[in-house]
Amino acid sequence: MIENQIIKPLKVIGPLGEPLSFDNLPPASLNRWVIRRKAEVVAAVNGGLLTIEEACARYNLTLEEFASWQRAVDRSGMQGLRVTRLQHYRDLYEREFR
């Protein structure tokens, strides 16, 4: 029955290169999201520390909201998560794909 068990890592590499574990993830009761915290959640999911479903439930996120964070990190790194620069990055990628 060991084939059916999902093995999760104890630590993954965070967005700033530091080890990220379940204990030092952003708290579940966050009201204010900053770039680093969003990137930590994305890194935790990408590294297998959390599933997408666990992250959305823990942080009260919609799947679309999390997917937008993941897409922003994939395209532009942590800077893509800046709310003030969202339109700039959107325009940049729209021009690239025309």
ABEGO torsion letter per residue (X at the ends): XAAABBBBBABBBBAAGBBBBAAABBBAABABBBAAAAAAAAAAAAAGABBAAAAAAAAGBBAAAAAAAAAAAAAAEAAAABAAAAAAAAAAAAAAAX
